[in-house]
Amino acid sequence: MNTHRMNPWRRAFVSLAAGAALLGAMGAQAQDIKERNLRFAFSLAADHPLGQGAQKFAELVASKSGGKMKVQLFPGAVLGSDPQNLSAIRGGTLDFTSMATGLVASIDKQQMVFDLPFLFNNAQEAYAIADGPTGRKIQEDLAPHGVIGLGVWDLGFRHMTNSRRPIAKLEDVQGLKIRVIASPIFVDLFTTLGANPVPMTFGELYGALESRTVDGQDNPVGVIENAKFAEVQKFLSLTRHVYTGMPLLMSKRTWDGMSDAERKIIRDAADEAKKVQREITQAKETQAIEGLKKSMQVNEVAPAELARLRQKVQPVTEKFSKEVGEAVYKQVADELARLRGGK
């Protein structure tokens, strides 16, 4: 429509009508966004990179909803352990949580593909799989279990700490009593390495290390530093044996009660917060290792010894790739081969 040929009255009317239509659309969208108080509980501390990611997510949800949707954070396992939070999400009494893929695997074994030992060479490979078609499908498949997957955040590569000796070779792991997350793959992994695995929630871990109920544990360095494990552990060995992704999980009950506009706010905020959280985790890793060197004996593991560890746990990969689903495992392996071939 050429408004220049209209008389001034008609042009003014068209402008007013267009403006009214725009305001109407904005008003309709605003009506689609309700006042909501949402709760986000997790086991790690508020100042851990995951806690900082959660804070960013809360800020983004608030800003994108014009302050109508508020996300309150409950760090430090104050509302319960990870398994309790997962149960609460499924039951609709909690809105958001984030926890290791190994724990989410208790409701869908496909999640275990991320926990296969020595699967990823670096974080970029893990991100590519998590954000790619296979990773997205694995997240979507949580819906029948009452959970909406909103992407995979980054906890980092796991390393071993203990109070008895440095782990420089395969034999050094043998006989150690190691706390593991309550996941079959972690129990099998440490059993295969010759350790005595003890499944335990994160909230119980510091006390167990302090009392020597267990000799050691495995976690990314950001967690080791943040949880002050250096106070109760002498040795940190940089084994990088498993990468741990942290899916951001939402209650399907909460999701189902939302409008399309609200869901878009949640998804967009989750995507933006994920990028920020990953950047914080990456920056923190080098910094944390340097910081921990001041209070712990830190050792690298020689490539030849890492190869021995990888070879030793090959049966674990073979066993759990079948549980994950051979088709899913093959998709991940093929995607990794393509990524590595492209370099």
C-alpha positions as CSV (number, residue, x, y, z in Angstrom):
1,M,0.0,0.0,0.0
2,N,1.4,3.4,-1.0
3,T,0.6,5.7,1.9
4,H,2.2,8.7,0.1
5,R,-0.8,9.0,-2.3
6,M,-3.4,8.9,0.5
7,N,-5.0,12.1,1.8
8,P,-3.6,13.1,5.3
9,W,-6.7,11.9,7.2
10,R,-6.5,8.4,5.6
11,R,-2.8,8.2,6.2
12,A,-3.3,9.1,9.9
13,F,-6.0,6.5,10.2
14,V,-3.7,3.7,8.7
15,S,-0.9,4.7,11.1
16,L,-3.3,4.6,14.0
17,A,-4.7,1.2,13.0
18,A,-1.2,-0.2,12.5
19,G,-0.2,1.1,15.9
20,A,-3.3,-0.3,17.6
21,A,-2.6,-3.7,16.0
22,L,0.9,-3.7,17.3
23,L,-0.2,-2.7,20.8
24,G,-2.9,-5.3,20.6
25,A,-0.3,-8.0,19.7
26,M,2.0,-6.9,22.5
27,G,-0.9,-6.8,24.9
28,A,-1.9,-10.3,24.0
29,Q,1.6,-11.5,24.5
30,A,1.8,-9.8,27.9
31,Q,-1.5,-11.4,28.9
32,D,0.2,-14.8,28.0
33,I,2.9,-14.1,30.6
34,K,1.6,-14.7,34.1
35,E,3.0,-13.8,37.5
36,R,5.0,-16.9,38.5
37,N,7.3,-17.8,41.3
38,L,9.4,-20.7,40.2
39,R,11.9,-22.7,42.3
40,F,15.3,-24.0,41.1
41,A,17.2,-26.3,43.5
42,F,20.6,-27.9,43.1
43,S,23.3,-29.6,45.2
44,L,26.3,-27.3,44.4
45,A,27.1,-24.0,46.0
46,A,25.7,-20.7,44.8
47,D,29.2,-19.4,43.8
48,H,30.1,-22.6,41.8
49,P,29.9,-22.1,38.0
50,L,26.7,-24.1,38.0
51,G,25.3,-21.8,40.6
52,Q,26.4,-18.7,38.6
53,G,24.7,-20.2,35.6
54,A,21.5,-20.7,37.6
55,Q,21.7,-17.0,38.7
56,K,22.1,-15.9,35.1
57,F,19.1,-18.1,34.1
58,A,17.0,-16.5,36.8
59,E,18.0,-12.9,35.7
60,L,17.2,-13.7,32.1
61,V,13.8,-15.2,32.9
62,A,13.0,-12.1,34.9
63,S,14.1,-9.6,32.3
64,K,12.5,-11.4,29.4
65,S,9.2,-11.6,31.2
66,G,9.2,-8.0,32.3
67,G,9.7,-9.1,35.9
68,K,6.6,-11.3,36.0
69,M,8.4,-14.7,36.1
70,K,10.7,-15.0,39.1
71,V,13.1,-17.9,39.6
72,Q,14.2,-18.4,43.2
73,L,17.5,-20.4,43.7
74,F,18.0,-23.1,46.4
75,P,21.7,-24.1,46.2
76,G,23.7,-26.4,48.5
77,A,21.1,-29.2,48.6
78,V,18.9,-27.3,51.0
79,L,15.7,-28.8,49.6
80,G,17.1,-32.3,49.3
81,S,19.6,-34.5,47.5
82,D,19.8,-34.8,43.7
83,P,17.6,-37.9,43.7
84,Q,15.1,-36.1,45.8
85,N,15.1,-33.1,43.5
86,L,14.7,-35.3,40.5
87,S,11.7,-37.0,42.2
88,A,10.2,-33.5,43.0
89,I,10.6,-32.3,39.4
90,R,8.8,-35.4,38.2
91,G,6.0,-34.9,40.8
92,G,5.6,-31.2,40.0
93,T,6.6,-29.9,43.5
94,L,9.9,-28.4,42.1
95,D,10.2,-26.4,38.9
96,F,13.9,-26.7,37.9
97,T,17.0,-28.6,38.9
98,S,20.4,-29.6,37.4
99,M,22.4,-32.7,38.1
100,A,24.9,-35.1,36.6
101,T,23.8,-37.1,33.6
102,G,24.7,-40.3,35.6
103,L,21.9,-39.5,38.0
104,V,19.4,-38.5,35.3
105,A,20.2,-42.0,33.8
106,S,18.1,-43.4,36.7
107,I,15.0,-42.5,34.6
108,D,16.5,-42.9,31.1
109,K,19.6,-44.9,30.4
110,Q,20.4,-42.9,27.2
111,Q,21.7,-40.2,29.5
112,M,24.6,-42.6,30.4
113,V,26.2,-42.1,27.0
114,F,27.8,-38.9,28.4
115,D,29.4,-40.9,31.2
116,L,31.2,-43.5,29.2
117,P,34.9,-43.3,30.3
118,F,37.4,-41.4,28.1
119,L,34.7,-40.7,25.5
120,F,35.5,-37.1,24.9
121,N,38.9,-35.5,24.3
122,N,37.8,-32.0,25.2
123,A,34.8,-30.0,26.3
124,Q,34.1,-28.8,22.7
125,E,33.4,-32.3,21.6
126,A,31.0,-32.8,24.6
127,Y,29.2,-29.5,23.7
128,A,28.9,-30.6,20.0
129,I,27.3,-33.9,21.0
130,A,25.0,-32.3,23.7
131,D,23.8,-29.5,21.3
132,G,23.6,-31.7,18.2
133,P,20.7,-33.9,17.0
134,T,21.6,-36.9,19.2
135,G,21.9,-34.8,22.3
136,R,18.7,-32.9,21.6
137,K,16.8,-36.2,21.0
138,I,18.1,-37.6,24.3
139,Q,16.8,-34.5,26.1
140,E,13.4,-34.7,24.4
141,D,13.1,-38.4,25.4
142,L,12.9,-37.3,29.1
143,A,9.3,-35.9,28.5
144,P,7.6,-39.3,29.0
145,H,9.3,-39.4,32.5
146,G,7.7,-36.0,33.5
147,V,10.9,-34.0,32.8
148,I,11.6,-31.3,30.1
149,G,15.3,-31.2,29.2
150,L,16.5,-27.7,28.5
151,G,20.1,-28.4,27.4
152,V,23.3,-29.7,29.0
153,W,25.4,-27.4,31.2
154,D,29.0,-28.1,31.9
155,L,30.5,-29.6,35.2
156,G,33.8,-30.5,33.5
157,F,36.1,-33.4,33.4
158,R,36.4,-35.5,36.5
159,H,39.6,-36.1,38.4
160,M,40.5,-38.3,41.4
161,T,41.4,-37.1,44.8
162,N,42.3,-39.2,47.9
163,S,44.0,-39.0,51.2
164,R,46.4,-41.9,50.8
165,R,48.6,-41.5,47.7
166,P,49.1,-39.8,44.3
167,I,47.5,-41.7,41.4
168,A,50.2,-41.9,38.7
169,K,49.4,-45.3,37.4
170,L,46.6,-47.9,37.2
171,E,47.9,-49.8,40.3
172,D,47.6,-46.7,42.5
173,V,43.8,-46.8,42.2
174,Q,43.6,-50.3,43.5
175,G,42.3,-50.8,47.0
176,L,41.2,-47.2,47.5
177,K,37.7,-46.7,48.9
178,I,36.2,-44.1,46.5
179,R,32.9,-42.3,46.8
180,V,31.0,-42.4,43.5
181,I,27.7,-40.9,42.4
182,A,24.8,-43.4,42.6
183,S,25.1,-44.6,39.0
184,P,25.8,-48.2,37.9
185,I,28.4,-47.0,35.3
186,F,30.4,-45.3,38.0
187,V,30.2,-48.3,40.3
188,D,31.4,-50.6,37.5
189,L,34.1,-48.1,36.4
190,F,35.8,-48.0,39.8
191,T,35.3,-51.7,40.4
192,T,37.1,-52.4,37.1
193,L,40.0,-50.1,38.1
194,G,40.3,-52.1,41.4
195,A,38.9,-49.6,43.8
196,N,36.1,-50.1,46.3
197,P,33.3,-47.8,45.1
198,V,30.9,-46.3,47.7
199,P,27.7,-44.7,46.2
200,M,26.9,-41.6,48.2
201,T,25.0,-38.3,47.7
202,F,27.1,-35.1,47.3
203,G,25.8,-33.6,50.5
204,E,27.2,-36.5,52.6
205,L,30.6,-36.4,50.9
206,Y,32.7,-33.9,52.8
207,G,31.8,-35.5,56.1
208,A,32.8,-39.0,54.7
209,L,36.1,-37.7,53.5
210,E,36.8,-35.9,56.8
211,S,36.0,-39.0,58.9
212,R,38.0,-41.2,56.5
213,T,34.9,-43.3,55.8
214,V,36.1,-43.1,52.2
215,D,39.6,-42.5,51.0
216,G,38.7,-40.3,48.0
217,Q,36.3,-39.2,45.3
218,D,36.1,-38.0,41.8
219,N,34.9,-34.6,40.6
220,P,35.8,-31.7,38.3
221,V,38.3,-29.3,39.8
222,G,35.8,-26.5,40.1
223,V,33.7,-28.8,42.4
224,I,36.8,-29.9,44.3
225,E,37.9,-26.3,45.0
226,N,34.4,-25.0,45.7
227,A,33.5,-27.8,48.2
228,K,36.8,-27.2,50.0
229,F,37.8,-30.9,49.6
230,A,41.5,-29.7,49.9
231,E,40.8,-29.5,53.7
232,V,40.2,-33.2,53.8
233,Q,42.1,-34.6,50.8
234,K,45.9,-34.4,50.2
235,F,46.3,-35.7,46.6
236,L,44.7,-34.5,43.4
237,S,45.5,-36.6,40.2
238,L,44.4,-35.1,36.9
239,T,42.9,-38.2,35.3
240,R,40.1,-36.7,33.1
241,H,38.5,-40.1,33.1
242,V,34.8,-39.0,32.6
243,Y,33.2,-35.8,31.3
244,T,30.2,-34.7,33.3
245,G,27.4,-32.8,31.7
246,M,24.7,-31.3,33.9
247,P,21.3,-31.3,32.1
248,L,19.0,-28.4,33.1
249,L,15.7,-30.1,34.0
250,M,12.3,-28.6,34.3
251,S,9.1,-30.2,35.6
252,K,6.8,-31.2,32.7
253,R,3.8,-30.3,35.0
254,T,5.1,-26.7,35.2
255,W,5.9,-26.6,31.5
256,D,2.4,-28.0,30.5
257,G,0.8,-25.2,32.5
258,M,2.6,-22.5,30.5
259,S,1.7,-20.5,27.5
260,D,3.8,-20.6,24.3
261,A,5.1,-17.1,25.2
262,E,6.3,-18.3,28.6
263,R,7.9,-21.4,27.2
264,K,9.8,-19.3,24.7
265,I,11.1,-17.2,27.6
266,I,12.3,-20.3,29.4
267,R,13.9,-21.9,26.4
268,D,15.7,-18.7,25.3
269,A,16.9,-18.0,28.9
270,A,18.1,-21.6,29.2
271,D,20.1,-21.4,25.9
272,E,21.7,-18.0,26.8
273,A,22.5,-19.1,30.4
274,K,24.0,-22.4,29.1
275,K,26.6,-20.5,27.0
276,V,27.5,-18.2,29.9
277,Q,27.7,-21.2,32.3
278,R,30.0,-23.1,30.0
279,E,32.3,-20.1,29.6
280,I,32.6,-19.7,33.4
281,T,33.4,-23.4,33.8
282,Q,36.1,-23.3,31.2
283,A,37.7,-20.2,32.7
284,K,37.5,-21.7,36.2
285,E,39.3,-25.0,35.4
286,T,42.8,-23.6,34.9
287,Q,42.3,-21.2,37.8
288,A,41.1,-23.9,40.1
289,I,44.1,-26.2,39.4
290,E,46.5,-23.4,40.2
291,G,44.6,-22.6,43.3
292,L,44.5,-26.2,44.5
293,K,48.3,-26.6,44.0
294,K,48.7,-24.3,47.0
295,S,47.0,-26.8,49.4
296,M,47.1,-30.2,47.6
297,Q,49.7,-32.3,45.9
298,V,48.7,-32.2,42.3
299,N,50.0,-34.6,39.6
300,E,49.4,-35.1,35.9
301,V,49.1,-38.6,34.7
302,A,51.4,-39.6,31.8
303,P,49.8,-40.3,28.5
304,A,51.0,-43.9,28.5
305,E,49.4,-44.5,31.9
306,L,46.1,-42.8,30.8
307,A,46.2,-45.2,27.8
308,R,46.5,-48.1,30.3
309,L,43.5,-46.8,32.3
310,R,41.5,-46.4,29.1
311,Q,42.3,-49.9,28.0
312,K,41.4,-51.3,31.5
313,V,37.9,-49.8,31.4
314,Q,37.1,-50.8,27.8
315,P,34.8,-53.5,29.1
316,V,32.8,-50.9,30.9
317,T,32.3,-48.9,27.7
318,E,31.2,-52.1,25.9
319,K,28.7,-53.1,28.6
320,F,27.1,-49.7,29.0
321,S,27.0,-48.7,25.4
322,K,24.5,-51.7,25.1
323,E,22.5,-50.3,28.0
324,V,22.5,-46.8,26.5
325,G,21.2,-48.3,23.3
326,E,23.6,-49.4,20.5
327,A,21.9,-47.0,18.0
328,V,22.5,-44.0,20.3
329,Y,26.1,-45.0,21.0
330,K,26.8,-45.4,17.3
331,Q,25.3,-42.0,16.5
332,V,27.6,-40.4,19.1
333,A,30.7,-42.4,18.0
334,D,30.0,-41.5,14.3
335,E,29.5,-37.8,15.2
336,L,32.7,-37.8,17.2
337,A,34.6,-39.4,14.3
338,R,33.2,-36.7,11.9
339,L,34.3,-33.9,14.4
340,R,37.8,-35.3,14.7
341,G,38.1,-36.0,11.0
342,G,37.2,-32.4,10.2
343,K,40.1,-31.0,12.2
